[in-house]
Amino acid sequence: MKILLNSKLYLTINMIDLSDPVIIAPVGALIIAILGLVLVYRSTRSQSLGVKLWLLIFMATWIPWSGATIMMRFASNETLAIIYLRISLISLQIAYFALFRFHHLLVFRTTDRRFSSIIVTVLVSFNIALAFNKNMLGVNKIGDFYTDSFHILMQLSNLFAAGWAGTEAFKALRELDMFSTFYTPDGERKPFQMLFSLGILLLSFIILIVWIAQAGPVGVSPDATLFIFFSWLVIGYFAFTYGVRPLSTILSPQRVWAFIVIDYSGIPIFTKSFSEAHDYVLFAGAIKAANSMIQIRFNSPTSIDLVTFDDRAVMVRTVNDLLFCLVVDHNSAQFEIILNDIVSRIILHDEYKELDFSSPRVDPEFMDIILADILEM
Amino acid sequence: MTDINIIIGFSFAIALSIFNTYIAFKSYSSTKYYYLLAQLLQLLWAILLPITNIIIINPDINHITGIIGTVSLSLSMLLNQFYFDDVTARYIERITLTLGVFAFGGLLGFILSEDGIQILGNGVITLSSPVLILFLVQSALLIFRFNKHIQNQNSLSDHYGIKITYSGYVERFGIYILAVLFLVSIIINFILSLDILFSVSFIIPLGYLVISLALYNDPLSSAIVGQKISAVALLSSGETKFLHILDSSGKSIAQTEDFSMFLNEMSLLMVEIAKSETIVRSLSTKDVLIMFEPCGDNILIFIMQYRGPLLRKLIRKMAKQIYTKKITTQEAFSKLVEESILGIEL
């Protein structure tokens, strides 16, 4: 090691006491971070790149944040410290924005929640602007640098941005049935998991408050590394609940009510309903009829691709006169991608290629075979 | 050098802001509020900044009024973004708004930072370069947005068959030139470090004047939404009661002979669906979007191309009017449609 490293770096390492929590905390945090990144990558491997990308950015940007915060504490001069401070604050803002975008793509309708995203965007760019302020950097008695308290405004707006992005992401996880972690399939509580989660959240809040108080009017050197460590525990927990639980293979937190395939003579050849309250088969037939009518009357190849209700949306794809209907809570970009994926996998399947489109009706068996194959049931 | 020039500049700004506020108030029916508020905030900016520069010499008070003035200018620019977003945007184009909001947040941060606004010895305030750059970005976004708006208005004029006068065309063209001049002069001032405040005090109100004049003189300035609505119809238990076609281009399906027959069949379909106690809200194909709204026992439908903000609000408002005014003739229906979509008083 001594040979490989140049003298300056060697000196730097020697200066740091390895039993110092300032070093142990970030190393532990880094391990949790990488673990979280791997878990999330694993769990979302089948999702669309857009959603996966934002979640991965969220996980990844905490690494420069913690790294730069630690480096700032050991910076030899003010110029370096300011650079590290900016890197750390800006990557933190990117993390908040990515967390919000992840959740936004996963859950939201394309048509609403303008103000929610506006608030996050304003806070994030506000904080980035503050990061460029030189007065944000403080020096304590020993000569360590820390984020000063313009500081209290900065801390508060950060807290608010984190809170907002966190709440929205929490909503997404709740819709993904995150709480199945806390209950057995029979509905019994799992006290250890509950207390563990609660403990982590509580501890990180306490650390956060202590951190803010230290950075604030008192002006004592705050130990940011400790806060980083505990916030990493939260991130790790987030990654665990999203990445490991069995339900994390569900692609979208919206409910699917039914999937129906209608053949060219208007007869349903596949129906899968997840709710007995409504029967969408008749409705799918009506769409099929309307499509034929549009095509004949207006001599147009166009066909209905979306019907929205008060509380449902029916997404439709028409391929070779076969009609694929997906009934969901509301239409979202995520489901557009999923439906296109299902349809393209069906029509690329060998069974589908062997279909005889000249016969009056389709053998319903083929759909079961294809879907069983696709879903590996 | 600057005292008398600044007084002249800002008097001009105040006069124009008042005029713009008047135009904004007079010209718009339901989406004017963002625009109106933007003008009022700009007025605040135009009043506060010369006071900061000339009258008060106490640096602390100057700093506070400077901050309030600059923040209200940036807020006014953001509100203009909102206004154009509501009128002309499709949901898919929300990226400009997000960028505008991003610039606004950055402006707030830089203005509130300690060196964002500095007071010189003689009481004159200067803005730091990030603040100016972000103002530049925000203006560029606004010009882009306004450009889109004008393009949209042009195609709307073709769509609804409303002729723009010759002067209208001249104005629309003049706006491009002025908008570009506006941007270029800020950049030049910025590079040459001339008296930025002075030039900004002229240029920003002038930009607003041009925009509001264009909106005021445009025959479609009173249109509530910038989406091309092809037709509006009222369906009643299986048949088309009233149908008013707005599209004059001759390309829409609303003008084909089979269209009313299509509507009748659609209506029958709706009756069938209504038995299952749910209401269909919209139905879309690649190039046509149909929106439904219950109106008593009848169903009001809009036929257009894209989903956009304000459309649901508009259709609800119309359904309510049809229900309360007890519309019984095709003429009354057509009149109501033209009034509420194009804002034309017949």
HADDOCK unambig.tbl for C-alpha pairs under 7 A between the chains (distance, minus, plus):
assign (segid A and resid 111 and name CA) (segid B and resid 91 and name CA) 6.49 0.50 0.50
assign (segid A and resid 118 and name CA) (segid B and resid 101 and name CA) 6.52 0.50 0.50
assign (segid A and resid 121 and name CA) (segid B and resid 101 and name CA) 6.51 0.50 0.50
assign (segid A and resid 121 and name CA) (segid B and resid 102 and name CA) 5.65 0.50 0.50
assign (segid A and resid 122 and name CA) (segid B and resid 101 and name CA) 5.96 0.50 0.50
assign (segid A and resid 122 and name CA) (segid B and resid 102 and name CA) 5.66 0.50 0.50
assign (segid A and resid 122 and name CA) (segid B and resid 104 and name CA) 6.79 0.50 0.50
assign (segid A and resid 122 and name CA) (segid B and resid 105 and name CA) 4.23 0.50 0.50
assign (segid A and resid 123 and name CA) (segid B and resid 105 and name CA) 6.35 0.50 0.50
assign (segid A and resid 125 and name CA) (segid B and resid 102 and name CA) 5.44 0.50 0.50
assign (segid A and resid 125 and name CA) (segid B and resid 105 and name CA) 4.87 0.50 0.50
assign (segid A and resid 125 and name CA) (segid B and resid 106 and name CA) 4.79 0.50 0.50
assign (segid A and resid 126 and name CA) (segid B and resid 105 and name CA) 4.41 0.50 0.50
assign (segid A and resid 126 and name CA) (segid B and resid 106 and name CA) 4.67 0.50 0.50
assign (segid A and resid 126 and name CA) (segid B and resid 108 and name CA) 6.19 0.50 0.50
assign (segid A and resid 126 and name CA) (segid B and resid 109 and name CA) 4.51 0.50 0.50
assign (segid A and resid 127 and name CA) (segid B and resid 109 and name CA) 6.66 0.50 0.50
assign (segid A and resid 128 and name CA) (segid B and resid 106 and name CA) 6.94 0.50 0.50
assign (segid A and resid 129 and name CA) (segid B and resid 106 and name CA) 5.06 0.50 0.50
assign (segid A and resid 129 and name CA) (segid B and resid 109 and name CA) 4.86 0.50 0.50
assign (segid A and resid 129 and name CA) (segid B and resid 110 and name CA) 5.43 0.50 0.50
assign (segid A and resid 130 and name CA) (segid B and resid 109 and name CA) 5.36 0.50 0.50
assign (segid A and resid 130 and name CA) (segid B and resid 110 and name CA) 6.50 0.50 0.50
assign (segid A and resid 130 and name CA) (segid B and resid 113 and name CA) 6.49 0.50 0.50
assign (segid A and resid 133 and name CA) (segid B and resid 113 and name CA) 6.26 0.50 0.50
assign (segid A and resid 297 and name CA) (segid B and resid 258 and name CA) 6.64 0.50 0.50
assign (segid A and resid 302 and name CA) (segid B and resid 285 and name CA) 6.47 0.50 0.50
assign (segid A and resid 302 and name CA) (segid B and resid 286 and name CA) 6.51 0.50 0.50
assign (segid A and resid 303 and name CA) (segid B and resid 285 and name CA) 5.41 0.50 0.50
assign (segid A and resid 304 and name CA) (segid B and resid 283 and name CA) 6.96 0.50 0.50
assign (segid A and resid 304 and name CA) (segid B and resid 284 and name CA) 5.59 0.50 0.50
assign (segid A and resid 304 and name CA) (segid B and resid 285 and name CA) 4.30 0.50 0.50
assign (segid A and resid 305 and name CA) (segid B and resid 284 and name CA) 5.88 0.50 0.50
assign (segid A and resid 305 and name CA) (segid B and resid 285 and name CA) 5.10 0.50 0.50
assign (segid A and resid 306 and name CA) (segid B and resid 283 and name CA) 5.64 0.50 0.50
assign (segid A and resid 306 and name CA) (segid B and resid 284 and name CA) 5.16 0.50 0.50
assign (segid A and resid 306 and name CA) (segid B and resid 285 and name CA) 6.81 0.50 0.50
assign (segid A and resid 307 and name CA) (segid B and resid 282 and name CA) 5.62 0.50 0.50
assign (segid A and resid 307 and name CA) (segid B and resid 283 and name CA) 4.29 0.50 0.50
assign (segid A and resid 307 and name CA) (segid B and resid 284 and name CA) 6.39 0.50 0.50
assign (segid A and resid 308 and name CA) (segid B and resid 280 and name CA) 5.91 0.50 0.50
assign (segid A and resid 308 and name CA) (segid B and resid 281 and name CA) 5.30 0.50 0.50
assign (segid A and resid 308 and name CA) (segid B and resid 282 and name CA) 5.13 0.50 0.50
assign (segid A and resid 308 and name CA) (segid B and resid 283 and name CA) 6.36 0.50 0.50
assign (segid A and resid 309 and name CA) (segid B and resid 278 and name CA) 6.88 0.50 0.50
assign (segid A and resid 309 and name CA) (segid B and resid 279 and name CA) 5.73 0.50 0.50
assign (segid A and resid 309 and name CA) (segid B and resid 280 and name CA) 4.45 0.50 0.50
assign (segid A and resid 309 and name CA) (segid B and resid 281 and name CA) 4.95 0.50 0.50
assign (segid A and resid 310 and name CA) (segid B and resid 279 and name CA) 6.36 0.50 0.50
assign (segid A and resid 310 and name CA) (segid B and resid 280 and name CA) 6.91 0.50 0.50
assign (segid A and resid 310 and name CA) (segid B and resid 281 and name CA) 6.37 0.50 0.50
